[in-house]
Amino acid sequence: MTGQTTIPLADLGAQHAAVAGEIAEGWREVLARTAFIGGPQVAAFEREYAGFIGVPHCVAVANGTDAIEIVLRALGVGPGGECVLPANTFIATAEAVSRAGARPVLADCADDDTYLIDTRAAEAAVTPRTAAIIPVHLYGQAAPVERLLPLARRTGIRLVEDAAQSQGARRHGIGAGALGDAAATSFYPGKNLGAYGDAGAALTGSADVAARMRMIRDHGSPGKYEHEVIGVNSRLDSLQAVVLSAKLRRLASWNAARRAAAGRYGELLSGCGAVVRPRTLDGNEHVWHLYTVRVPNRDRVLKELHAAGIGAGIHYPVPVHLTAAYAGLGYREGAFPVAERAARELLSLPLFPEITVAQQERVVSVLTSAL
């Protein structure tokens, strides 16, 4: 790749340049106050993010995995319960269920080039032990949570959104994170809204559930040296809150830039029959956390992209049921054919708000040559 400029999968340096001054000023204030845990910056970010999503309550925590576990525990999901979730998700979704003491039950994704949970398969996986269904908002668009609402209301099953990839996405005008009983999100650095380390949040419309989430995240404590339940230590620090508030003020424009870039990819790839482009589900406002295409000979194509300096990637090359960690669930290869095909064929192309037309043209040129 002599003479070629590397195009990264994501460009966090460009994002930092836009907020560096504001973050430096905010950090100076935190350092001066020495209010590192639970300071005013955390409370401010919680209010701001709740308003952005359109829910009454946001509880900031240490990471997205903790957020899911804390939501489940606050909703009363635990030992003896089952949680239905898609097979094509990051293992953290299942891990959080296990950490809450419940059992993950998997469902396939829809065979419609959105790769979102197949709601009919999710309904078929429900048993008398089902306590929650966890639709994952994948790659930047919301799952069709409303299709599961009748079942949930009829049975009392909780709908918990895994909104780690969907900050700013909307479904039928409602923010991802405000579609179910509660939601969890991750602010891992590479997300649309990313911290400078691990961070996450839990969201809900219920004041009672929010109070339980706050208690669980802080050693089960409603007040200093009071401990009503066994909790965890999962608090967002003030330095990360400063970062997240600064970035949140720019998130809408960054998401708009992602949408524009995704539209360009769609046009550039329109004549390449070997590439299956991603589809936006009707009713969705996509925020394009990832631009993921399906290609033949994916692993060979990925090597050629890397050799040309293109930072493409693979997300979820092993579905949850085929990991060693979850072999005990008893699923075998072939159990979820759509998810398994996606794991073999999906390829994530470089996408970030600052990507240029020239960079995208080069990505597509190398990709089509490789095919």
ChimeraX attribute file (.defattr): number of C-alpha atoms within 10 A of each C-alpha:
attribute: neighborCount
match mode: 1-to-1
recipient: residues
	/A:1	10
	/A:2	7
	/A:3	7
	/A:4	9
	/A:5	11
	/A:6	14
	/A:7	22
	/A:8	19
	/A:9	19
	/A:10	21
	/A:11	16
	/A:12	17
	/A:13	9
	/A:14	13
	/A:15	17
	/A:16	14
	/A:17	9
	/A:18	13
	/A:19	15
	/A:20	14
	/A:21	12
	/A:22	14
	/A:23	21
	/A:24	14
	/A:25	11
	/A:26	20
	/A:27	20
	/A:28	12
	/A:29	15
	/A:30	19
	/A:31	12
	/A:32	9
	/A:33	10
	/A:34	11
	/A:35	15
	/A:36	18
	/A:37	14
	/A:38	14
	/A:39	17
	/A:40	15
	/A:41	24
	/A:42	25
	/A:43	15
	/A:44	13
	/A:45	23
	/A:46	23
	/A:47	15
	/A:48	17
	/A:49	23
	/A:50	21
	/A:51	13
	/A:52	16
	/A:53	20
	/A:54	19
	/A:55	20
	/A:56	17
	/A:57	22
	/A:58	27
	/A:59	27
	/A:60	30
	/A:61	29
	/A:62	22
	/A:63	22
	/A:64	26
	/A:65	25
	/A:66	29
	/A:67	29
	/A:68	34
	/A:69	28
	/A:70	31
	/A:71	31
	/A:72	29
	/A:73	22
	/A:74	21
	/A:75	20
	/A:76	16
	/A:77	23
	/A:78	20
	/A:79	13
	/A:80	11
	/A:81	19
	/A:82	25
	/A:83	29
	/A:84	26
	/A:85	29
	/A:86	31
	/A:87	28
	/A:88	28
	/A:89	24
	/A:90	17
	/A:91	18
	/A:92	16
	/A:93	25
	/A:94	27
	/A:95	21
	/A:96	23
	/A:97	29
	/A:98	17
	/A:99	18
	/A:100	21
	/A:101	18
	/A:102	24
	/A:103	23
	/A:104	27
	/A:105	22
	/A:106	27
	/A:107	25
	/A:108	25
	/A:109	27
	/A:110	17
	/A:111	15
	/A:112	13
	/A:113	18
	/A:114	19
	/A:115	23
	/A:116	25
	/A:117	28
	/A:118	21
	/A:119	22
	/A:120	14
	/A:121	16
	/A:122	22
	/A:123	16
	/A:124	11
	/A:125	18
	/A:126	20
	/A:127	13
	/A:128	9
	/A:129	13
	/A:130	22
	/A:131	25
	/A:132	26
	/A:133	28
	/A:134	29
	/A:135	28
	/A:136	29
	/A:137	26
	/A:138	24
	/A:139	23
	/A:140	27
	/A:141	29
	/A:142	35
	/A:143	28
	/A:144	22
	/A:145	21
	/A:146	15
	/A:147	12
	/A:148	19
	/A:149	18
	/A:150	10
	/A:151	15
	/A:152	19
	/A:153	11
	/A:154	8
	/A:155	12
	/A:156	13
	/A:157	21
	/A:158	24
	/A:159	26
	/A:160	28
	/A:161	29
	/A:162	30
	/A:163	31
	/A:164	30
	/A:165	27
	/A:166	29
	/A:167	32
	/A:168	25
	/A:169	25
	/A:170	23
	/A:171	22
	/A:172	14
	/A:173	10
	/A:174	18
	/A:175	20
	/A:176	31
	/A:177	32
	/A:178	22
	/A:179	25
	/A:180	22
	/A:181	21
	/A:182	28
	/A:183	28
	/A:184	31
	/A:185	30
	/A:186	31
	/A:187	25
	/A:188	20
	/A:189	14
	/A:190	18
	/A:191	19
	/A:192	28
	/A:193	26
	/A:194	22
	/A:195	22
	/A:196	16
	/A:197	13
	/A:198	16
	/A:199	27
	/A:200	25
	/A:201	29
	/A:202	31
	/A:203	33
	/A:204	26
	/A:205	20
	/A:206	13
	/A:207	11
	/A:208	12
	/A:209	20
	/A:210	22
	/A:211	14
	/A:212	21
	/A:213	28
	/A:214	25
	/A:215	23
	/A:216	25
	/A:217	25
	/A:218	19
	/A:219	21
	/A:220	20
	/A:221	19
	/A:222	16
	/A:223	11
	/A:224	8
	/A:225	9
	/A:226	11
	/A:227	15
	/A:228	13
	/A:229	13
	/A:230	12
	/A:231	19
	/A:232	15
	/A:233	13
	/A:234	20
	/A:235	22
	/A:236	23
	/A:237	19
	/A:238	24
	/A:239	24
	/A:240	24
	/A:241	28
	/A:242	25
	/A:243	25
	/A:244	25
	/A:245	23
	/A:246	20
	/A:247	22
	/A:248	21
	/A:249	14
	/A:250	14
	/A:251	20
	/A:252	17
	/A:253	12
	/A:254	20
	/A:255	23
	/A:256	16
	/A:257	19
	/A:258	24
	/A:259	21
	/A:260	15
	/A:261	23
	/A:262	23
	/A:263	12
	/A:264	15
	/A:265	20
	/A:266	15
	/A:267	11
	/A:268	15
	/A:269	20
	/A:270	12
	/A:271	10
	/A:272	14
	/A:273	11
	/A:274	12
	/A:275	17
	/A:276	17
	/A:277	19
	/A:278	19
	/A:279	15
	/A:280	16
	/A:281	17
	/A:282	9
	/A:283	13
	/A:284	20
	/A:285	22
	/A:286	25
	/A:287	28
	/A:288	28
	/A:289	25
	/A:290	26
	/A:291	25
	/A:292	26
	/A:293	19
	/A:294	20
	/A:295	21
	/A:296	15
	/A:297	12
	/A:298	19
	/A:299	16
	/A:300	11
	/A:301	20
	/A:302	22
	/A:303	15
	/A:304	18
	/A:305	22
	/A:306	17
	/A:307	14
	/A:308	20
	/A:309	19
	/A:310	26
	/A:311	19
	/A:312	24
	/A:313	21
	/A:314	16
	/A:315	17
	/A:316	18
	/A:317	19
	/A:318	19
	/A:319	24
	/A:320	28
	/A:321	27
	/A:322	19
	/A:323	11
	/A:324	9
	/A:325	11
	/A:326	16
	/A:327	12
	/A:328	9
	/A:329	14
	/A:330	9
	/A:331	15
	/A:332	10
	/A:333	10
	/A:334	11
	/A:335	16
	/A:336	19
	/A:337	14
	/A:338	19
	/A:339	27
	/A:340	23
	/A:341	15
	/A:342	23
	/A:343	19
	/A:344	19
	/A:345	18
	/A:346	24
	/A:347	24
	/A:348	18
	/A:349	27
	/A:350	22
	/A:351	28
	/A:352	27
	/A:353	22
	/A:354	15
	/A:355	19
	/A:356	12
	/A:357	12
	/A:358	9
	/A:359	17
	/A:360	20
	/A:361	15
	/A:362	15
	/A:363	23
	/A:364	19
	/A:365	13
	/A:366	19
	/A:367	22
	/A:368	16
	/A:369	11
	/A:370	15
	/A:371	16
